[in-house]
Amino acid sequence: METSTYKSKEAVISLKGVDAGYGDTVILSNVNLEIWRGEITALLGGSGSGKSTLLKTIIGLLPPIKGEVRLLGEDIYGMDDLTRASFMKRIGMLFQYGALFGSQSNLDNVALPLREHTNLPEEVVREMVRMKLELVGLKGLENRLPADVSGGQRKRVALARAAILDPEIIFCDEPSAGLDPIVAAGLDDVLRRFQRLFGMSMVIITHELESIKILADRVVMLADGKIQAVGTVDDLSQSDNERVYDFFHRIAPHDDGEDGQGSVLERVSGEWAREQ
Protein backbone atom coordinates (compact mmCIF):
# COMPACT_ATOMS: atom_id res chain seq x y z
CA MET A 1 0.00 0.00 0.00
CA GLU A 2 1.24 3.45 -0.87
CA THR A 3 2.25 5.42 2.19
CA SER A 4 0.88 8.94 2.54
CA THR A 5 2.77 12.02 3.67
CA TYR A 6 0.65 12.59 6.76
CA LYS A 7 1.98 16.00 7.75
CA SER A 8 0.32 17.55 4.69
CA LYS A 9 -3.09 16.02 5.42
CA GLU A 10 -6.27 17.60 6.78
CA ALA A 11 -7.44 16.19 10.10
CA VAL A 12 -11.11 15.15 10.20
CA ILE A 13 -10.74 14.02 13.82
CA SER A 14 -8.42 15.81 16.21
CA LEU A 15 -7.83 15.15 19.91
CA LYS A 16 -5.31 17.25 21.80
CA GLY A 17 -4.28 16.51 25.38
CA VAL A 18 -7.49 14.60 26.03
CA ASP A 19 -8.23 12.80 29.27
CA ALA A 20 -11.45 10.81 28.89
CA GLY A 21 -13.46 8.80 31.37
CA TYR A 22 -16.42 8.80 33.71
CA GLY A 23 -16.66 11.12 36.68
CA ASP A 24 -13.31 11.08 38.42
CA THR A 25 -12.25 7.85 36.71
CA VAL A 26 -9.79 8.45 33.87
CA ILE A 27 -9.90 5.68 31.23
CA LEU A 28 -7.68 7.35 28.62
CA SER A 29 -4.89 9.74 29.49
CA ASN A 30 -3.24 12.48 27.43
CA VAL A 31 -4.58 11.35 24.05
CA ASN A 32 -3.15 13.23 21.09
CA LEU A 33 -4.50 11.90 17.80
CA GLU A 34 -5.27 13.09 14.31
CA ILE A 35 -7.20 11.04 11.76
CA TRP A 36 -6.81 12.24 8.19
CA ARG A 37 -9.38 12.99 5.53
CA GLY A 38 -9.76 10.32 2.88
CA GLU A 39 -7.82 7.65 4.76
CA ILE A 40 -8.80 4.42 6.44
CA THR A 41 -7.69 4.19 10.06
CA ALA A 42 -7.84 0.91 11.97
CA LEU A 43 -8.48 1.21 15.71
CA LEU A 44 -7.14 -1.68 17.77
CA GLY A 45 -7.27 -2.50 21.45
CA GLY A 46 -8.11 -5.36 23.75
CA SER A 47 -10.67 -5.59 26.50
CA GLY A 48 -10.49 -2.53 28.74
CA SER A 49 -8.22 -0.61 26.39
CA GLY A 50 -10.62 2.34 26.09
CA LYS A 51 -12.02 1.91 22.55
CA SER A 52 -15.58 2.53 23.69
CA THR A 53 -14.53 5.57 25.70
CA LEU A 54 -12.58 6.95 22.75
CA LEU A 55 -15.49 6.53 20.34
CA LYS A 56 -17.99 8.12 22.71
CA THR A 57 -15.63 11.04 23.09
CA ILE A 58 -15.12 11.42 19.33
CA ILE A 59 -18.82 11.32 18.41
CA GLY A 60 -20.07 13.70 21.07
CA LEU A 61 -21.47 11.42 23.75
CA LEU A 62 -18.79 11.77 26.41
CA PRO A 63 -17.24 15.20 27.07
CA PRO A 64 -13.52 14.95 27.79
CA ILE A 65 -12.34 15.49 31.35
CA LYS A 66 -9.81 17.82 29.81
CA GLY A 67 -8.40 18.60 26.38
CA GLU A 68 -9.83 19.48 22.98
CA VAL A 69 -11.92 17.33 20.64
CA ARG A 70 -12.70 18.40 17.08
CA LEU A 71 -14.74 16.46 14.56
CA LEU A 72 -14.64 17.72 10.96
CA GLY A 73 -12.96 20.84 12.26
CA GLU A 74 -15.74 21.67 14.72
CA ASP A 75 -15.81 21.73 18.51
CA ILE A 76 -18.71 19.31 18.96
CA TYR A 77 -18.91 19.99 22.68
CA GLY A 78 -19.42 23.69 22.00
CA MET A 79 -22.67 22.96 20.10
CA ASP A 80 -26.20 22.90 21.47
CA ASP A 81 -28.07 19.60 21.20
CA LEU A 82 -30.04 20.54 18.08
CA THR A 83 -26.96 21.76 16.21
CA ARG A 84 -25.02 18.65 17.18
CA ALA A 85 -27.83 16.33 16.06
CA SER A 86 -27.86 17.97 12.63
CA PHE A 87 -24.07 17.99 12.45
CA MET A 88 -23.81 14.27 13.22
CA LYS A 89 -25.63 13.43 10.00
CA ARG A 90 -22.23 14.01 8.41
CA ILE A 91 -21.03 10.67 9.80
CA GLY A 92 -22.19 7.12 9.07
CA MET A 93 -22.04 4.03 11.25
CA LEU A 94 -21.75 0.40 10.16
CA PHE A 95 -22.53 -1.88 13.08
CA GLN A 96 -21.05 -5.33 13.60
CA TYR A 97 -24.27 -7.24 12.92
CA GLY A 98 -25.72 -4.72 10.46
CA ALA A 99 -28.63 -3.54 12.67
CA LEU A 100 -31.04 -3.95 9.76
CA PHE A 101 -34.81 -4.04 10.23
CA GLY A 102 -35.85 -7.61 9.45
CA SER A 103 -39.38 -6.74 8.40
CA GLN A 104 -38.24 -4.18 5.82
CA SER A 105 -36.76 -4.83 2.40
CA ASN A 106 -33.15 -4.07 1.65
CA LEU A 107 -34.32 -1.01 -0.29
CA ASP A 108 -36.36 0.30 2.65
CA ASN A 109 -33.50 -0.31 5.08
CA VAL A 110 -31.09 1.72 2.97
CA ALA A 111 -33.70 4.42 2.26
CA LEU A 112 -34.41 5.06 5.96
CA PRO A 113 -31.86 7.91 6.48
CA LEU A 114 -33.02 9.64 3.28
CA ARG A 115 -36.66 9.44 4.31
CA GLU A 116 -35.95 10.69 7.82
CA HIS A 117 -33.47 13.46 7.04
CA THR A 118 -34.36 14.77 3.57
CA ASN A 119 -37.43 15.88 1.64
CA LEU A 120 -36.43 14.17 -1.59
CA PRO A 121 -39.22 12.74 -3.79
CA GLU A 122 -39.74 9.01 -3.34
CA GLU A 123 -38.65 8.21 -6.89
CA VAL A 124 -35.34 9.99 -6.25
CA VAL A 125 -34.89 8.15 -2.96
CA ARG A 126 -35.43 4.81 -4.66
CA GLU A 127 -33.02 5.60 -7.47
CA MET A 128 -30.33 6.70 -5.01
CA VAL A 129 -30.79 3.48 -3.03
CA ARG A 130 -30.54 1.34 -6.17
CA MET A 131 -27.32 3.11 -7.13
CA LYS A 132 -25.76 2.51 -3.69
CA LEU A 133 -26.84 -1.13 -3.66
CA GLU A 134 -25.35 -1.61 -7.11
CA LEU A 135 -22.08 -0.08 -5.88
CA VAL A 136 -21.88 -2.70 -3.12
CA GLY A 137 -22.64 -5.51 -5.57
CA LEU A 138 -26.29 -6.09 -4.72
CA LYS A 139 -28.05 -5.05 -7.91
CA GLY A 140 -31.40 -6.83 -8.19
CA LEU A 141 -31.70 -7.61 -4.46
CA GLU A 142 -33.56 -4.42 -3.52
CA ASN A 143 -36.86 -6.13 -2.67
CA ARG A 144 -35.48 -9.02 -0.64
CA LEU A 145 -35.63 -9.07 3.14
CA PRO A 146 -32.35 -9.18 5.11
CA ALA A 147 -33.14 -12.78 6.12
CA ASP A 148 -33.24 -13.77 2.46
CA VAL A 149 -29.65 -12.78 1.69
CA SER A 150 -26.32 -14.05 3.01
CA GLY A 151 -24.43 -12.64 5.98
CA GLY A 152 -21.91 -10.98 3.72
CA GLN A 153 -24.70 -9.42 1.65
CA ARG A 154 -26.37 -8.09 4.83
CA LYS A 155 -23.11 -6.35 5.72
CA ARG A 156 -23.14 -4.76 2.27
CA VAL A 157 -26.73 -3.59 2.73
CA ALA A 158 -25.70 -2.02 6.04
CA LEU A 159 -22.74 -0.32 4.35
CA ALA A 160 -25.02 1.09 1.66
CA ARG A 161 -27.27 2.50 4.39
CA ALA A 162 -24.32 3.98 6.30
CA ALA A 163 -23.17 5.68 3.08
CA ILE A 164 -26.52 6.78 1.66
CA LEU A 165 -26.21 10.39 2.92
CA ASP A 166 -22.64 10.58 1.57
CA PRO A 167 -21.09 11.10 5.01
CA GLU A 168 -17.58 12.43 5.37
CA ILE A 169 -16.64 9.75 7.91
CA ILE A 170 -17.89 6.18 8.36
CA PHE A 171 -17.21 4.23 11.55
CA CYS A 172 -17.16 0.45 10.97
CA ASP A 173 -17.32 -2.04 13.83
CA GLU A 174 -15.68 -5.41 13.05
CA PRO A 175 -17.04 -5.35 9.47
CA SER A 176 -15.70 -8.80 8.54
CA ALA A 177 -16.56 -10.56 11.82
CA GLY A 178 -18.32 -13.87 11.25
CA LEU A 179 -17.53 -14.01 7.54
CA ASP A 180 -15.43 -16.63 5.81
CA PRO A 181 -12.12 -15.38 4.40
CA ILE A 182 -13.32 -15.10 0.80
CA VAL A 183 -16.48 -13.16 1.70
CA ALA A 184 -14.51 -11.00 4.14
CA ALA A 185 -11.98 -10.15 1.43
CA GLY A 186 -14.82 -9.16 -0.88
CA LEU A 187 -16.23 -6.82 1.77
CA ASP A 188 -12.78 -5.33 2.31
CA ASP A 189 -12.63 -4.61 -1.43
CA VAL A 190 -16.00 -2.84 -1.27
CA LEU A 191 -14.88 -0.69 1.68
CA ARG A 192 -11.71 0.30 -0.13
CA ARG A 193 -13.71 1.05 -3.30
CA PHE A 194 -16.03 3.39 -1.37
CA GLN A 195 -13.05 5.15 0.17
CA ARG A 196 -11.48 5.69 -3.24
CA LEU A 197 -14.67 6.68 -5.09
CA PHE A 198 -16.06 9.09 -2.52
CA GLY A 199 -12.95 10.16 -0.61
CA MET A 200 -14.59 9.08 2.63
CA SER A 201 -12.59 8.82 5.80
CA MET A 202 -13.15 5.54 7.64
CA VAL A 203 -12.42 4.43 11.17
CA ILE A 204 -12.52 0.63 11.34
CA ILE A 205 -12.47 -1.40 14.53
CA THR A 206 -11.13 -4.84 13.69
CA HIS A 207 -8.87 -7.60 14.91
CA GLU A 208 -8.63 -9.28 11.52
CA LEU A 209 -4.98 -8.89 10.56
CA GLU A 210 -5.63 -9.64 6.90
CA SER A 211 -8.25 -6.88 6.77
CA ILE A 212 -5.88 -4.48 8.51
CA LYS A 213 -3.18 -5.21 5.93
CA ILE A 214 -5.61 -4.66 3.03
CA LEU A 215 -7.49 -1.65 4.35
CA ALA A 216 -5.53 0.40 6.84
CA ASP A 217 -3.60 3.45 5.77
CA ARG A 218 -2.78 3.91 9.44
CA VAL A 219 -3.29 1.92 12.62
CA VAL A 220 -3.94 3.24 16.14
CA MET A 221 -3.35 0.78 18.98
CA LEU A 222 -4.69 1.36 22.50
CA ALA A 223 -3.57 -0.33 25.69
CA ASP A 224 -3.22 0.59 29.37
CA GLY A 225 -5.27 3.74 28.93
CA LYS A 226 -2.95 5.23 26.34
CA ILE A 227 -2.23 5.21 22.64
CA GLN A 228 0.65 2.76 22.36
CA ALA A 229 1.41 3.28 18.68
CA VAL A 230 0.23 5.06 15.53
CA GLY A 231 1.57 4.28 12.09
CA THR A 232 1.35 2.08 9.05
CA VAL A 233 1.04 -1.68 9.30
CA ASP A 234 4.74 -1.96 8.47
CA ASP A 235 5.60 0.55 11.19
CA LEU A 236 3.68 -1.32 13.87
CA SER A 237 4.79 -4.78 12.78
CA GLN A 238 8.37 -3.66 13.41
CA SER A 239 7.62 -1.75 16.61
CA ASP A 240 9.99 -1.98 19.55
CA ASN A 241 6.91 -1.89 21.83
CA GLU A 242 6.57 -5.54 22.82
CA ARG A 243 2.78 -5.46 23.10
CA VAL A 244 2.39 -3.89 19.68
CA TYR A 245 4.93 -6.23 18.09
CA ASP A 246 3.24 -9.30 19.60
CA PHE A 247 -0.15 -8.32 18.18
CA PHE A 248 1.18 -8.16 14.65
CA HIS A 249 3.03 -11.47 14.94
CA ARG A 250 0.33 -13.65 16.39
CA ILE A 251 -3.42 -14.20 16.13
CA ALA A 252 -5.18 -11.74 18.40
CA PRO A 253 -8.20 -12.96 20.40
CA HIS A 254 -11.61 -11.66 19.39
CA ASP A 255 -12.79 -8.76 21.54
CA ASP A 256 -16.46 -8.74 22.52
CA GLY A 257 -16.20 -5.35 24.19
CA GLU A 258 -14.56 -3.81 27.16
CA ASP A 259 -17.15 -5.17 29.58
CA GLY A 260 -18.15 -8.35 27.73
CA GLN A 261 -21.50 -6.86 26.73
CA GLY A 262 -21.16 -6.68 22.97
CA SER A 263 -19.12 -4.82 20.43
CA VAL A 264 -18.13 -1.22 20.92
CA LEU A 265 -20.33 0.45 18.33
CA GLU A 266 -23.34 -1.67 19.27
CA ARG A 267 -23.09 -0.35 22.82
CA VAL A 268 -22.38 3.16 21.66
CA SER A 269 -25.16 3.11 19.06
CA GLY A 270 -28.04 3.27 21.55
CA GLU A 271 -26.67 6.39 23.18
CA TRP A 272 -25.75 7.93 19.81
CA ALA A 273 -29.26 7.31 18.45
CA ARG A 274 -30.84 8.95 21.47
CA GLU A 275 -28.70 12.03 20.88
CA GLN A 276 -30.22 12.39 17.38
Buried (B, 14 or more C-beta within 10 A) or exposed (E): EEEBEBEEBEBBBBBBEBBBBEEEEBBBBBBEBBBBBBBBBBBBBBEBBBBBBBBBBBBBBBEBBEBEBBBBEBEBBEBEEEEBEEBBBBBBBBBBBBBBEEEBBBBBBBBBBBEEEBEBEEEEBBEBBBEBBBBBBBEEBBEBBBEEBEBBBBBBBBBBBBBBBEBBBBBBBBBBBEBEEEBBBBBBEBBBEBBEEBEBBBBBBBBBBEBBBBBBBBBBBBBBBEBBBBBBBEBBBEBEEEEBBEBBEEEBEEBBBBEEEBBBBBBBBEEBEEEE
